[in-house]
Amino acid sequence: MARKINTSPITDPIKSALVKTTGILLKNDKDVDESLGELLLDVQKMNVYGDGKTFVDLVPGHRLRSIKEEYKLLKKDPDFDLRDFVTRHFYDATEGVYQRVYESSPDHTPLEHIDELWTFLERRNRVARGSLLALPHKYIVPGGRFNEQFYWDTYFIMLGLASSGRWRPIDDMMKNYTHQIRKYGYIPTANRTYLLSRSQPPFFSHMVELLANKKGKNVLREYLPYLTAEYRFWMKGKTKLANTEHLAYRRLAEMPDGSLLNRYYDNKNTPRPESLKEDIETAEQSGRVDSRRLYLHIRAAAESGWDFSSRWFLDPADIKSIHTADIIPVDLNSLLYHLEMTIADAYKASFNFVKARQFRQKAKVRRQAIQDYLWDEKLGFYGDFNFHHSTPTNVMSLAGVFPLFVNLATQEQADRVAEVLRKDFLQPGGLVTTLNENGQQWDAPNGWAPLQWVAIKGLRNYGHNDLADEIAKRWVELNEKVYTQSQKFVEKYNVQSDDGLGGGGEYVLQDGFGWTNGVYEALKRGFKN
């Protein structure tokens, strides 16, 4: 039975009844690794499609049980062709439904290109197909290999939509999120069965804030049950902490002073189906006796959205040293501070002042813990904390600007962060993600649209407008330079090179691209939320 949501703060009895009724949904979405078994293992290990996501996104042509039985018999034949077998029994549900490649008009300006792309990237899927889960309303996908409504990507997509007055798709995607919260009790990484075991950086409260700034405080009251449901997901397990080795359970950890902070996690400790080959190879090369812990750390990094980065490695150059679940991340806890403050505002708007005070107190305690454990006075910068070793991770990354983004830093701290950004992170094309170059996509020399926005907004919150404007100028110019050369907006950019094209990671550079489009459009139109 799906989790029910406390809807008492909703004052409209019709809305309240609707939420209660639709909250009673069955969760019966099987992951592809459970349903495909050895067929998944063989296809991915043999790298039949080059990109592991391709196979897990295909739809079985008929009953999976009979496909697996036939596979078990035929695979013994020495002339058996695995790719031919898969082609005969699985199909791409988007084939003939959605255009494969967007052909940009050479006459279009970048903004005209993006305006047309929003329609190109729009999807509707009201019936579950293979691993793709049904959602009741239309949604916009990132593009390229990503044909799902992702979680944190969507906030930055929404910024672009809002800047051009496209509020209807924002409303639709918010309804999809409330549907998922009613059904699962949280927002998954995206609407795929193999992504249900984890979430992503919790930007839902920022999405609600975006709507509230447009429509007023009624939005806070309307979304309060969903905000509190998301909060319960991240804070689950407080009573179980004392019985764990490192005072950590799922996404929650107790610090030495008794305060509670959060980590990225995943509810499974197996190879990711969409990257099964890569994960198994990493485990084999690591030499670890028990690979389950390694898989958990890999999956936790995937929940962070930063998959992969030296942020999560003991050895900044070696993914085999990944230990994500041992880390208290500064970005996650900053976002949860914002969630607590938004819940407090929503309770206040609902005239529940006792609850409002409670959540402001929770936010105050979290803010102090962030200052105590995640601020590095010597570096003048925020960073992550290894709670297993009780030491900072000492990896400098743009996650350190999130406290400015959510307004929890002091002015003096913000001044020092700005100084570090200008001295160490600012490059010809914008801000570099980390100071380590190791072949991972969330490291140097790459820059990412969401992190540019977070830094720009954070700096403006503290009056560092000149630096914010300079970052925005360099990023926009880099986007336009690549667009002029290729008529594309891409997933990530090399902020240090001449061609500007990002690299690294488990798959080739993707174009489309949702959050790049959104941030570019919001910056170009001067949108401020």
C-alpha positions as CSV (number, residue, x, y, z in Angstrom):
1,M,0.0,0.0,0.0
2,A,1.3,3.4,-0.9
3,R,2.2,5.9,1.9
4,K,-0.6,8.2,2.9
5,I,0.1,11.9,3.2
6,N,-1.2,14.1,6.0
7,T,-3.4,16.6,4.2
8,S,-4.8,18.5,7.3
9,P,-3.2,21.8,6.4
10,I,-5.2,22.0,3.2
11,T,-8.2,24.2,3.9
12,D,-10.2,23.4,0.7
13,P,-12.2,20.3,1.6
14,I,-12.5,19.2,-2.1
15,K,-8.7,19.4,-2.6
16,S,-8.2,17.6,0.7
17,A,-10.6,14.8,-0.3
18,L,-8.9,14.5,-3.7
19,V,-5.4,14.1,-2.1
20,K,-6.7,11.5,0.3
21,T,-8.4,9.5,-2.4
22,T,-5.6,9.5,-4.9
23,G,-3.0,8.8,-2.2
24,I,-4.3,5.2,-1.9
25,L,-2.3,3.7,-4.8
26,L,-0.5,0.4,-5.1
27,K,3.3,0.4,-5.6
28,N,4.0,-2.6,-7.9
29,D,6.7,-1.4,-10.2
30,K,9.4,-4.0,-10.5
31,D,12.9,-3.0,-11.3
32,V,14.4,-4.3,-14.5
33,D,17.1,-6.2,-12.8
34,E,14.5,-8.2,-10.9
35,S,12.3,-8.9,-14.0
36,L,15.0,-9.5,-16.6
37,G,17.5,-11.5,-14.6
38,E,20.3,-13.2,-16.5
39,L,19.1,-11.7,-19.8
40,L,19.9,-8.2,-18.5
41,L,23.3,-9.4,-17.2
42,D,24.3,-10.9,-20.5
43,V,23.1,-8.0,-22.7
44,Q,24.9,-5.4,-20.5
45,K,28.1,-7.4,-20.0
46,M,28.4,-8.0,-23.8
47,N,27.7,-4.3,-24.3
48,V,25.2,-5.1,-27.1
49,Y,24.1,-1.4,-27.4
50,G,27.2,0.5,-26.4
51,D,25.1,2.5,-23.9
52,G,23.6,0.4,-21.1
53,K,20.6,2.7,-20.8
54,T,19.4,1.7,-24.3
55,F,18.5,-1.8,-23.4
56,V,16.8,-1.1,-20.0
57,D,14.6,1.5,-21.8
58,L,13.3,-1.0,-24.4
59,V,9.8,-2.5,-24.0
60,P,9.2,-6.3,-24.1
61,G,7.1,-7.2,-27.2
62,H,5.2,-9.8,-25.3
63,R,5.1,-11.6,-21.9
64,L,8.5,-11.4,-20.2
65,R,8.3,-14.8,-18.8
66,S,8.0,-16.5,-22.2
67,I,10.9,-14.3,-23.5
68,K,13.1,-15.4,-20.7
69,E,12.2,-19.1,-21.1
70,E,13.0,-18.9,-24.9
71,Y,16.3,-17.2,-24.1
72,K,17.3,-19.9,-21.6
73,L,16.8,-22.5,-24.4
74,L,18.3,-20.6,-27.4
75,K,21.4,-19.2,-25.7
76,K,22.9,-22.7,-25.6
77,D,23.0,-22.7,-29.4
78,P,26.6,-21.9,-30.6
79,D,25.2,-19.8,-33.4
80,F,23.0,-17.8,-31.1
81,D,22.9,-14.1,-31.8
82,L,22.1,-12.1,-28.7
83,R,21.5,-8.8,-30.5
84,D,19.1,-10.4,-33.0
85,F,17.2,-12.0,-30.1
86,V,16.8,-8.7,-28.3
87,T,15.8,-6.9,-31.5
88,R,13.1,-9.5,-32.1
89,H,11.6,-9.4,-28.6
90,F,12.0,-5.8,-27.5
91,Y,11.1,-2.5,-29.1
92,D,11.6,1.2,-28.6
93,A,8.3,2.7,-27.6
94,T,9.4,6.2,-28.8
95,E,10.1,5.0,-32.3
96,G,7.8,6.8,-34.7
97,V,6.2,8.7,-31.8
98,Y,8.9,11.3,-31.1
99,Q,11.3,12.9,-33.5
100,R,14.8,11.5,-33.0
101,V,17.0,14.5,-33.9
102,Y,16.0,18.1,-33.8
103,E,17.1,20.0,-36.9
104,S,17.7,23.6,-35.9
105,S,17.1,26.4,-38.4
106,P,20.4,28.2,-39.1
107,D,18.3,31.4,-39.1
108,H,17.2,31.0,-35.5
109,T,18.7,32.9,-32.7
110,P,19.5,30.8,-29.6
111,L,16.3,31.9,-27.9
112,E,14.2,31.0,-30.9
113,H,16.0,27.6,-31.0
114,I,15.1,27.0,-27.3
115,D,11.5,28.1,-27.8
116,E,11.1,25.4,-30.4
117,L,13.0,22.9,-28.4
118,W,10.6,23.0,-25.5
119,T,7.9,21.5,-27.7
120,F,10.4,19.0,-29.1
121,L,11.4,17.9,-25.6
122,E,7.8,17.5,-24.4
123,R,6.5,14.0,-23.7
124,R,3.3,12.4,-22.5
125,N,3.2,8.9,-21.1
126,R,0.0,7.9,-19.3
127,V,0.5,4.1,-19.6
128,A,3.5,2.2,-18.1
129,R,5.7,0.8,-20.9
130,G,8.6,-1.4,-19.9
131,S,10.7,0.5,-17.4
132,L,9.0,3.8,-18.2
133,L,6.4,4.7,-15.5
134,A,3.2,6.4,-16.3
135,L,2.6,10.1,-15.3
136,P,-0.7,11.8,-15.5
137,H,0.5,15.0,-17.2
138,K,2.9,16.1,-19.9
139,Y,6.5,16.7,-19.0
140,I,9.7,18.0,-20.5
141,V,12.7,15.7,-20.7
142,P,16.4,16.7,-20.7
143,G,17.1,15.3,-24.2
144,G,19.5,12.9,-25.8
145,R,19.5,9.6,-24.0
146,F,17.3,11.0,-21.2
147,N,13.6,10.6,-22.1
148,E,12.1,10.8,-18.6
149,Q,11.0,13.6,-16.2
150,F,14.1,13.9,-14.0
151,Y,14.0,15.5,-10.6
152,W,16.6,18.2,-10.2
153,D,17.0,18.8,-13.9
154,T,13.4,20.0,-14.0
155,Y,13.9,22.9,-11.6
156,F,16.3,24.5,-14.1
157,I,14.1,23.6,-17.0
158,M,11.3,25.5,-15.1
159,L,13.5,28.6,-14.8
160,G,13.6,28.9,-18.5
161,L,9.9,28.2,-18.9
162,A,9.0,30.7,-16.3
163,S,11.3,33.4,-17.8
164,S,9.3,33.1,-21.1
165,G,5.9,33.0,-19.3
166,R,5.2,29.2,-20.0
167,W,3.5,28.4,-16.7
168,R,1.3,25.6,-18.0
169,P,4.1,23.0,-18.4
170,I,5.4,24.0,-15.0
171,D,2.0,23.3,-13.5
172,D,1.8,19.9,-15.3
173,M,5.2,18.8,-14.1
174,M,4.4,19.8,-10.5
175,K,1.2,17.7,-10.7
176,N,3.4,14.8,-11.8
177,Y,5.6,15.3,-8.8
178,T,2.6,15.4,-6.4
179,H,1.4,12.2,-8.1
180,Q,4.7,10.5,-7.4
181,I,4.8,11.7,-3.8
182,R,1.3,10.3,-3.3
183,K,2.3,7.0,-4.8
184,Y,5.9,6.5,-3.5
185,G,6.2,9.0,-0.6
186,Y,9.1,10.8,-2.4
187,I,10.2,12.0,-5.8
188,P,12.3,9.4,-7.6
189,T,15.3,10.3,-9.7
190,A,13.0,9.9,-12.7
191,N,10.0,7.9,-13.8
192,R,11.8,4.7,-14.5
193,T,11.5,1.5,-12.5
194,Y,15.2,1.2,-12.2
195,L,15.4,4.7,-10.7
196,L,12.9,4.2,-8.0
197,S,15.4,3.3,-5.3
198,R,16.8,6.8,-5.1
199,S,15.8,10.4,-5.3
200,Q,18.0,13.4,-6.4
201,P,19.0,16.8,-4.9
202,P,15.7,18.0,-3.3
203,F,14.8,21.1,-5.3
204,F,11.0,20.6,-4.8
205,S,10.8,23.4,-2.3
206,H,12.5,25.7,-4.8
207,M,9.9,24.7,-7.4
208,V,7.1,25.5,-4.9
209,E,8.8,28.8,-4.2
210,L,8.9,29.5,-7.9
211,L,5.2,29.0,-8.2
212,A,4.4,30.9,-5.0
213,N,6.4,34.0,-6.3
214,K,4.1,33.9,-9.3
215,K,0.7,33.0,-7.7
216,G,0.9,33.9,-4.0
217,K,0.9,32.2,-0.6
218,N,-2.0,29.9,-1.5
219,V,0.6,27.8,-3.3
220,L,2.4,27.2,0.0
221,R,-0.8,26.0,1.6
222,E,-1.6,23.8,-1.4
223,Y,1.8,22.1,-1.5
224,L,2.4,21.8,2.3
225,P,1.4,18.1,2.5
226,Y,3.9,17.2,-0.3
227,L,6.7,19.3,1.2
228,T,6.3,17.5,4.5
229,A,6.1,14.1,2.8
230,E,9.5,14.9,1.1
231,Y,10.9,15.9,4.4
232,R,9.8,12.7,6.1
233,F,11.5,10.7,3.3
234,W,14.9,12.4,3.9
235,M,14.6,12.3,7.7
236,K,13.4,8.7,8.0
237,G,15.2,6.5,10.6
238,K,15.9,8.8,13.5
239,T,14.9,6.1,16.0
240,K,17.2,3.5,14.4
241,L,20.4,5.6,14.5
242,A,21.6,4.4,17.9
243,N,21.7,0.8,16.7
244,T,24.0,1.5,13.7
245,E,27.8,1.5,13.6
246,H,28.3,5.1,12.5
247,L,25.0,6.5,13.8
248,A,23.7,6.6,10.2
249,Y,20.6,5.1,8.8
250,R,19.6,5.5,5.2
251,R,19.8,9.2,4.4
252,L,20.2,10.4,8.0
253,A,23.3,10.7,10.2
254,E,23.8,11.9,13.8
255,M,26.8,14.2,14.2
256,P,29.1,14.1,17.3
257,D,27.2,17.0,18.9
258,G,23.8,15.2,18.5
259,S,22.6,17.3,15.5
260,L,21.1,15.5,12.5
261,L,22.5,16.0,9.0
262,N,21.8,14.1,5.8
263,R,23.7,12.1,3.2
264,Y,22.9,10.7,-0.3
265,Y,22.0,7.1,-0.3
266,D,20.2,4.4,-2.3
267,N,17.8,1.7,-1.1
268,K,19.7,-1.0,-3.1
269,N,23.3,-2.3,-3.1
270,T,23.5,-4.0,-6.5
271,P,24.9,-2.7,-9.8
272,R,22.8,-0.1,-11.5
273,P,20.9,-1.8,-14.4
274,E,21.5,1.1,-16.7
275,S,25.3,1.0,-16.0
276,L,25.7,-2.6,-15.0
277,K,28.8,-3.4,-17.1
278,E,30.6,-0.3,-15.7
279,D,29.7,-1.0,-12.1
280,I,30.7,-4.7,-12.2
281,E,34.0,-3.7,-13.8
282,T,34.7,-1.1,-11.1
283,A,33.9,-3.7,-8.4
284,E,36.2,-6.3,-10.0
285,Q,39.0,-3.8,-10.3
286,S,38.6,-2.5,-6.8
287,G,39.5,-5.9,-5.3
288,R,36.9,-5.4,-2.5
289,V,35.7,-8.7,-1.0
290,D,32.2,-7.4,-0.5
291,S,31.1,-5.4,-3.6
292,R,27.7,-4.5,-2.2
293,R,29.1,-1.6,-0.2
294,L,30.8,-0.3,-3.4
295,Y,27.6,-0.5,-5.3
296,L,25.8,1.4,-2.6
297,H,28.4,4.2,-2.8
298,I,28.0,4.3,-6.6
299,R,24.3,4.5,-6.4
300,A,24.4,7.1,-3.7
301,A,26.6,9.2,-6.0
302,A,23.9,8.8,-8.7
303,E,21.3,10.1,-6.2
304,S,23.5,13.2,-5.7
305,G,23.3,14.0,-9.5
306,W,27.1,14.3,-9.4
307,D,27.9,11.0,-11.0
308,F,30.8,11.0,-10.9
309,S,33.1,13.4,-9.1
310,S,36.2,13.5,-7.0
311,R,33.9,14.8,-4.2
312,W,33.0,11.1,-3.6
313,F,36.5,9.6,-3.8
314,L,39.1,9.0,-1.1
315,D,41.7,9.2,-3.9
316,P,40.5,12.1,-6.1
317,A,41.8,10.3,-9.2
318,D,40.3,6.9,-8.6
319,I,36.6,6.0,-8.7
320,K,37.4,2.6,-7.1
321,S,37.9,4.6,-3.9
322,I,34.3,5.9,-3.9
323,H,32.7,6.3,-0.5
324,T,29.7,8.6,-1.1
325,A,27.6,7.2,1.8
326,D,30.3,8.2,4.3
327,I,29.9,11.8,3.4
328,I,27.8,14.7,4.6
329,P,27.3,16.8,1.5
330,V,27.0,20.6,1.8
331,D,24.6,20.9,-1.2
332,L,22.1,18.4,0.1
333,N,22.0,19.9,3.6
334,S,21.7,23.4,2.2
335,L,18.7,22.3,0.1
336,L,17.1,20.6,3.2
337,Y,17.6,23.8,5.2
338,H,15.6,25.5,2.4
339,L,13.0,22.8,2.6
340,E,12.6,23.3,6.4
341,M,12.3,27.1,5.9
342,T,9.7,26.6,3.2
343,I,7.7,24.2,5.3
344,A,7.8,26.8,8.1
345,D,6.5,29.5,5.7
346,A,3.8,27.1,4.5
347,Y,2.6,26.4,8.0
348,K,2.6,30.2,8.8
349,A,0.5,30.8,5.6
350,S,-1.8,28.1,7.0
351,F,-2.0,29.9,10.4
352,N,-0.4,27.0,12.1
353,F,2.1,29.1,14.0
354,V,3.2,26.3,16.4
355,K,4.4,24.1,13.5
356,A,5.9,27.1,11.8
357,R,8.1,27.8,14.9
358,Q,9.0,24.1,15.1
359,F,10.3,24.0,11.5
360,R,12.2,27.3,11.9
361,Q,13.9,25.8,14.9
362,K,14.8,22.7,12.9
363,A,16.2,24.9,10.2
364,K,18.2,26.9,12.8
365,V,19.7,23.7,14.2
366,R,20.7,22.5,10.7
367,R,22.2,25.9,9.8
368,Q,24.4,25.8,12.9
369,A,25.4,22.2,12.1
370,I,26.3,23.2,8.6
371,Q,28.4,26.1,10.0
372,D,30.1,23.8,12.5
373,Y,30.9,20.8,10.2
374,L,30.9,22.1,6.6
375,W,32.5,25.5,6.8
376,D,36.3,25.5,6.5
377,E,37.7,28.6,8.2
378,K,41.2,28.1,6.8
379,L,40.0,27.8,3.2
380,G,37.2,30.3,3.5
381,F,34.9,27.9,1.7
382,Y,32.2,25.3,2.4
383,G,32.9,21.7,1.8
384,D,31.7,18.1,2.5
385,F,32.4,16.1,5.7
386,N,33.5,12.5,6.1
387,F,31.5,11.5,9.2
388,H,33.2,8.1,9.3
389,H,36.6,9.7,9.8
390,S,35.3,13.0,11.4
391,T,37.2,15.1,9.0
392,P,36.5,17.3,6.0
393,T,36.9,15.6,2.6
394,N,39.1,18.6,1.4
395,V,37.7,18.5,-2.1
396,M,36.9,22.0,-3.3
397,S,33.8,22.0,-5.4
398,L,30.9,24.3,-6.5
399,A,28.8,22.5,-3.9
400,G,30.4,25.1,-1.6
401,V,28.1,27.9,-3.0
402,F,24.8,26.2,-2.0
403,P,24.8,27.9,1.5
404,L,24.8,31.2,-0.3
405,F,22.1,30.0,-2.7
406,V,19.8,29.3,0.3
407,N,20.9,32.3,2.3
408,L,22.4,30.5,5.3
409,A,25.9,31.9,5.2
410,T,27.0,35.1,7.0
411,Q,28.0,38.1,4.9
412,E,31.7,37.5,5.9
413,Q,31.5,33.9,4.8
414,A,29.9,34.9,1.5
415,D,32.6,37.5,0.9
416,R,35.3,34.8,1.4
417,V,33.5,32.3,-0.9
418,A,33.3,34.9,-3.6
419,E,37.0,35.5,-3.3
420,V,37.7,31.8,-3.7
421,L,35.4,31.6,-6.7
422,R,37.1,34.4,-8.4
423,K,40.6,33.2,-7.7
424,D,40.3,29.4,-8.2
425,F,37.0,28.5,-10.1
426,L,36.5,31.3,-12.6
427,Q,37.5,30.3,-16.1
428,P,37.0,31.8,-19.6
429,G,33.7,30.0,-20.0
430,G,32.3,30.3,-16.5
431,L,32.9,28.3,-13.3
432,V,34.7,25.0,-13.3
433,T,33.0,22.3,-11.2
434,T,36.0,21.2,-9.1
435,L,39.7,21.8,-9.2
436,N,40.6,18.2,-10.0
437,E,40.9,16.9,-13.5
438,N,40.5,13.1,-13.5
439,G,38.2,12.2,-16.5
440,Q,35.0,12.3,-14.5
441,Q,32.3,14.5,-15.8
442,W,31.6,16.4,-12.6
443,D,35.2,17.5,-12.3
444,A,37.5,19.9,-14.2
445,P,37.5,21.1,-16.9
446,N,33.7,20.8,-17.1
447,G,31.1,23.4,-16.2
448,W,27.4,22.7,-15.7
449,A,24.4,25.0,-16.1
450,P,22.7,24.3,-12.8
451,L,25.9,25.1,-10.8
452,Q,26.4,28.3,-12.7
453,W,22.8,29.4,-11.7
454,V,23.3,28.4,-8.1
455,A,26.5,30.4,-7.9
456,I,25.1,33.4,-9.7
457,K,22.0,33.5,-7.5
458,G,24.0,32.8,-4.3
459,L,26.4,35.7,-5.1
460,R,23.6,38.1,-5.8
461,N,22.0,37.2,-2.5
462,Y,25.0,38.7,-0.8
463,G,25.6,41.7,-3.1
464,H,28.4,40.3,-5.2
465,N,26.7,41.4,-8.4
466,D,29.8,42.2,-10.4
467,L,31.2,38.7,-10.0
468,A,27.7,37.2,-10.6
469,D,27.4,39.2,-13.8
470,E,30.8,38.2,-15.0
471,I,30.1,34.5,-14.5
472,A,26.8,34.9,-16.3
473,K,28.4,36.8,-19.2
474,R,31.1,34.2,-19.6
475,W,28.7,31.2,-19.4
476,V,26.2,32.8,-21.9
477,E,29.0,33.6,-24.3
478,L,30.3,30.0,-24.2
479,N,26.8,28.7,-24.8
480,E,26.4,31.0,-27.8
481,K,29.8,30.1,-29.2
482,V,29.0,26.4,-29.2
483,Y,25.5,27.1,-30.6
484,T,27.0,29.1,-33.4
485,Q,29.3,26.2,-34.3
486,S,26.8,23.4,-33.9
487,Q,23.3,24.8,-33.5
488,K,23.1,22.9,-30.3
489,F,22.9,23.4,-26.5
490,V,24.7,20.5,-24.8
491,E,24.6,18.9,-21.4
492,K,27.9,20.2,-20.1
493,Y,30.7,22.5,-21.3
494,N,34.5,22.6,-21.1
495,V,34.9,26.0,-19.5
496,Q,38.7,26.0,-20.1
497,S,39.0,25.0,-23.8
498,D,38.5,26.7,-27.1
499,D,35.8,24.4,-28.5
500,G,33.8,24.5,-25.2
501,L,32.5,20.9,-25.5
502,G,32.4,19.0,-22.2
503,G,33.6,15.4,-21.9
504,G,34.3,12.5,-19.5
505,G,31.8,10.2,-17.8
506,E,30.1,7.0,-18.8
507,Y,28.4,8.2,-22.0
508,V,29.0,10.5,-24.9
509,L,28.1,14.2,-24.7
510,Q,24.3,14.7,-24.9
511,D,22.6,17.5,-26.7
512,G,19.1,18.9,-26.1
513,F,19.5,20.0,-23.4
514,G,16.9,20.8,-20.7
515,W,18.8,22.5,-17.9
516,T,21.2,24.2,-20.2
517,N,18.3,25.6,-22.2
518,G,16.5,26.7,-19.0
519,V,19.5,28.5,-17.4
520,Y,20.6,30.1,-20.6
521,E,17.0,31.5,-21.2
522,A,16.6,32.6,-17.7
523,L,20.0,34.5,-17.7
524,K,19.4,35.9,-21.2
525,R,15.9,37.2,-20.2
526,G,17.2,38.6,-16.9
527,F,14.8,36.3,-14.9
528,K,15.2,36.5,-11.1
529,N,13.3,34.2,-8.8
